[in-house]
Amino acid sequence: MKKKGGRKILGFMVKEEKEENRGSVEFQVFSFTNKIRRPASHLELHKKDFSSERGLRILLGKRRRLLAYLAKKNRVRYKKLISQLNIREQ
């Protein structure tokens, strides 16, 4: 992973980010994954922060719905995306 402006960015999305439509499902899942990492690391230190936990659950739900949509529409793109982002299959 590369760091850019204090954020961790996966190498495969940096190049595609410029060319790819930001409204695509893949890009949206990628951005939600990056947004999920920050509160997840915060919650490792602050286990009783229930407000942050709620925010994390909302982000996880949005990403889960996008992944379910992608899995239903195009299974090959779904498999490729979850392997690149290193996340579990639903």
Buried (B, 14 or more C-beta within 10 A) or exposed (E): EEEEEEEEBBEEBEEBBEEEEEEEBBBBBBBBBBBBEBBBEBBEEEEEBEEBBEBBEEBBEBBEEBBEBBBEEEEEBBEEBBEBBEBEEE
